[in-house]
């Protein structure tokens, strides 16, 4: 997963505004108690950050693996 894919799937899953807010404010135990934005800035792999966000938000497997689907097949595209 690339950084651009991380941000795309955050917006697809949570919406642009709420997704960015979560990334800036939600503390994720799975990445050392940092926010998603802080973890990415610290060099944590986007896939690890996405997994931590999915865990914390209790997302199902369909949401967790959304980034693996072809973008043209994703909802809202």
Secondary structure, 3 states (H helix, E strand, C coil): CCHHHHHHHHHHHHCHHHHHHHHHHCEEHHHCCEEHHHHHHCCCCHHHHHHHHHHHHCCCHHHHCHHHCCHHHCCCC
